[in-house]
Amino acid sequence: MKESLAVGMSRTRRWVIDEGRTIGILGPGCRVYATPYLVYDLETTCREFLLEYVDPGDDSVGTRVELDHLAPTPLGMWVDIVITVAKIEGRAVTFEFTAADALDSVASGRHGRFIADVEKTKARLKAKASKAGL
């Protein structure tokens, strides 16, 4: 991991809420941003940020998500996810985040990621799959 990664660094990414990111439990015309897709968008935002700071052969994996989903966002709106590096402990990075649409604060929380060596992680995964008979 590059030494230039530092606590306090921040990034904002805008996501347009398309139909694939919504759930329709409220019926036709009331599709809203689904929490699992909010988590996916959060993880993607953090991973893409970290890719700028990891060494060749490394990537990051999610380890923890703490999320309060505070308000619905209708299909067609956008959401800005703002991530900020809150803590770095070795290869573990913790982000604090907020998400907001044009009218409301949509979510807030924390997300943990671990900088992993891709080849070592692949080897561990293959060994586990083999052990499980897969």
N, C-alpha and C positions, 0 to 999 in steps of 0.2 A: 504494500500500500504506500502510495506516495505521501511524503511528509507534508505536502501542501494541503491535504485534507485537514480541516480544522473545525473545532466547535464554533458554532455561530454561522457557518456557511448556510446559505439558503437558496432555494430554487422554487419557482412557480411553474406549474404546467396546467394548461387549460384543456379540459375534456368536454366535448360536445356529447350530450346525453342522447344517444341514438336508441332505437328500439331494442337492440341487443343488450343494452345496459339497464333495461327497465324490467319491472315486474307489473303484472296487470291484475293484482288481486282486488283492486277497487273497481274493476269493470272497465268497459270501453271508454276511451277518452280520458282515463285517469291513470295512465301508466306513469310510474315514478322510478327514479334511480334506485336500483336494488343494492342493498348493503354488500352482498358478495362482489358486485362489480366495483363498488367504491373501494373495497379492500384491494381488488386486483389493480385498479388504477393507482392507488396509493403505492402498492408494492412496485409497480412498473416505474412510477415516477422516481422512487428512491433508488431502484436498481440502475436505471439509466443515468442518474446523477453519479452513483458510485463508480460506474464503469469508466468515468473520466479519471479516477484516482486509484484504480487497482493496477497491480503489476500484470504484465503479460502472463497468461495462463491462469489468472484468477478471475473470479466472478463473485457474486454475492447471493446468499440465500436468506429468505425470511425466517426469522426465529420467533417473533412475537408480534401480535397486533393488539393494541388496546384502543377501542374506538367507541365513541359516543356518536350515534347517528341522530342528529338533532332536528332535522327538518326535511320534508320531501322536496325533491326537485323533479318537475314534470319533464316528460319527453320533449326534446327540442331545445331545452335550455342548456347552458354551459355551466361547468363547475371549475373553479380554480382550486387546485390543491397546492398548498404552500408547505414545503418541507424545510426543516431546519435541523442541522446536526446538533444534537443536545449532548452527546457523550461519545467518546471513543475510548475503548478499553482493549488494547491489543488489536485483534482482528474483528472485534464486535463494535458495531456502530448503532447508536440509538438516535432516532429522529423524533422530533415533535412535529405535529402537523395540524393544519386547519384546512377545511374545505368550505367554500362559500359559492353560492350562485349569485345572480344579480340582485336578489332580494333578501336572502337569509344566510346565516351561518349554518352550514349543512352538517359538518362533522368536525370533531377534534380528537386528538389522542396521541399515542406513541407507537412507533414501529421499530422493531429491532431487526438488524441484518448482520450476517456473519460473512466476512471475506473468506472464501474457500478456494483452495487449489482445485481446479477443475479435474485434473487427471487423478488426484488422490480421491476425490469425491466419487468419480466414476468407478474406480477400483473398489471402494467400499460398497457402493451400490450393487455392483456385479457380484461381489462376494455374498452379500446379503440375499440377493435373488437366487443365487446358486444354492445357498444354505436352505432356502425356502422351497427349493425344487422348481423354481420358475425358469 
